[in-house]
Amino acid sequence: MSANWFYAPDSQQLGPVSAGQLVQLAAAGTIQPDTLIWKEGLANWVKARQVLGLVDAPAEAGEMVDDPEITRARQPQAPASVQPSANPTWPGQTPAAPIPYSGPQTGYGPGSAPPPNYLVWAILSTIFCCWPLGIPAIVFAAQVNSKFQAGNYAEALQASQKAKLWCWISFGVGLPVTILIVLAQVAMR
């Protein structure tokens, strides 16, 4: 039985496709070395470069996936008249449902909570610390939930991390400046 593969270019899940179709998508450039892919039996989504023989890219540390169907699909094919169907479907048969997307290191996807947006911290650091540096924190914090609801999990996580970073920058710059102003006021009395 042919395994169904799913792939997520730009964090949008597509599929199922057969191993042969996956190889064709990789050859056409639709699947890049860092495109996340998954099939039943894998614990998490993996990068295409982690599947032996799928893309021409150096492998990276981590779980390597060896799929004999991909190896067969990369070999020269017999003429089309004698090829069996790569992904037969039987009447009434439905494809297996994929596991929810949870990127290799993010843990976020359908059915999970969105990443923290840090909006409260962004507002507080803008008001009490350094407003010019707090504004980017508010902008990134406001993007987290909308990107998550649109299915852009990786972008939502990235916006969350940037919001947190700008909160800390605003706090890190604003607190010493506030302390210096207070000390200057005390010294002038």
C-alpha positions in Angstrom: 0.0 0.0 0.0 1.3 3.4 -1.0 1.9 5.9 1.9 0.2 9.3 1.7 2.6 12.2 2.1 1.6 15.7 3.2 3.8 18.8 2.7 3.6 22.3 4.1 5.2 25.0 1.9 4.8 28.4 3.6 3.2 26.6 6.6 0.1 25.6 4.6 -0.6 21.9 4.7 -1.2 20.2 1.3 -1.7 16.6 0.2 -2.0 13.7 0.4 0.3 12.8 -2.5 2.1 9.6 -3.3 5.9 9.1 -2.9 6.2 9.4 -6.7 4.3 12.7 -6.7 6.4 13.9 -3.8 9.5 13.2 -5.8 8.0 15.1 -8.8 7.2 18.1 -6.6 10.8 18.1 -5.3 12.1 17.9 -8.9 9.9 20.8 -9.9 11.1 22.9 -7.0 7.8 23.1 -5.2 9.3 21.2 -2.3 12.5 22.8 -1.1 15.1 21.3 1.3 13.5 23.1 4.2 9.9 22.3 3.3 8.1 20.4 6.1 6.7 17.0 5.1 4.9 14.1 6.9 3.4 10.7 6.4 1.7 8.3 8.7 4.3 6.6 10.9 6.4 9.7 11.5 6.3 11.2 15.0 6.6 14.8 13.7 6.9 16.7 10.5 10.5 16.6 9.0 12.3 18.8 6.6 12.6 17.4 3.1 16.4 17.3 3.4 15.9 14.7 6.1 14.3 12.2 3.7 17.0 10.2 2.0 17.0 10.8 -1.8 14.2 13.3 -1.9 16.1 16.6 -2.5 19.7 17.3 -3.4 20.8 19.1 -0.3 23.1 18.3 2.6 21.4 16.4 5.4 21.3 18.0 8.8 21.4 16.5 12.3 18.3 14.8 13.4 16.0 12.0 12.4 16.7 10.7 8.9 13.8 9.0 7.1 14.5 6.2 4.6 11.5 5.5 2.4 11.9 2.7 -0.2 9.0 4.2 -2.2 10.9 7.4 -2.7 14.0 5.5 -3.7 12.0 3.5 -6.3 10.3 6.7 -7.5 13.7 8.3 -8.2 14.9 5.4 -10.3 14.3 5.5 -14.1 10.7 4.5 -14.8 9.3 1.9 -17.2 7.2 3.2 -20.1 3.8 4.6 -19.0 1.9 1.8 -20.6 3.3 -0.8 -18.1 3.3 1.4 -15.0 0.9 0.6 -12.2 -1.1 3.4 -10.7 1.1 5.2 -8.1 -1.9 5.9 -5.8 -4.9 3.6 -6.4 -8.2 4.5 -4.8 -11.0 2.1 -4.2 -14.6 3.0 -4.4 -15.7 4.3 -1.0 -12.2 4.6 0.3 -11.2 7.8 2.0 -7.6 8.9 2.5 -6.2 8.6 6.0 -6.5 11.8 8.0 -3.1 13.5 8.7 -2.0 14.2 12.2 -2.3 17.9 13.2 0.5 20.1 12.1 3.1 20.6 14.9 6.3 21.9 13.5 9.4 20.0 14.6 10.2 22.5 17.3 7.2 24.8 17.6 4.5 22.6 19.1 1.8 24.9 17.6 -0.8 23.9 15.1 -4.5 23.2 14.5 -6.1 22.2 17.8 -3.4 23.9 19.9 -3.4 27.2 21.6 -1.7 30.1 19.7 1.8 31.2 20.8 1.7 34.0 23.5 1.2 37.4 21.9 2.9 39.5 24.7 0.4 42.3 24.0 0.0 43.3 27.7 3.8 43.4 28.2 4.3 45.3 24.9 1.8 48.0 26.1 3.3 48.2 29.6 6.9 48.5 28.2 5.7 51.2 25.8 4.0 53.2 28.5 6.5 52.8 31.4 9.9 52.1 29.7 10.7 53.4 26.2 7.8 54.2 23.9 9.8 54.3 20.6 11.1 50.8 21.2 7.7 49.6 22.6 5.8 50.4 19.4 7.4 47.5 17.4 6.5 45.2 20.3 2.9 46.2 20.0 2.9 45.8 16.2 4.3 42.2 16.4 2.1 41.3 19.3 -1.0 42.4 17.3 0.0 40.1 14.5 0.3 36.8 16.4 -3.4 35.8 16.7 -4.3 36.8 13.2 -1.4 34.9 11.7 -2.2 31.8 13.8 -5.9 31.9 12.8 -4.9 32.2 9.2 -3.0 29.0 9.5 0.5 30.6 9.3 1.8 28.9 12.4 5.5 29.5 11.8 4.8 33.2 11.1 2.7 33.5 14.3 5.5 32.0 16.3 8.0 34.3 14.7 5.8 37.4 15.5 5.5 36.2 19.1 9.3 35.9 19.4 9.8 39.4 17.9 7.2 40.9 20.2 8.9 39.4 23.2 12.3 40.6 22.0 11.1 44.2 21.5 9.5 44.1 25.0 12.8 43.2 26.5 14.7 45.8 24.4 12.2 48.5 25.5 12.5 47.4 29.1 16.3 47.1 28.9 16.7 50.6 27.5 13.9 52.3 29.4 14.8 51.0 32.9 18.4 52.3 33.0 17.3 55.7 31.5 14.5 56.0 34.1 17.0 55.2 36.9 19.4 57.8 35.6 16.7 60.4 35.5 15.6 59.7 39.1 19.2 59.8 40.3 19.8 63.1 38.5 16.7 64.5 40.1 17.7 63.3 43.6 21.2 64.7 43.1 19.9 68.1 42.1 18.0 68.6 45.3 
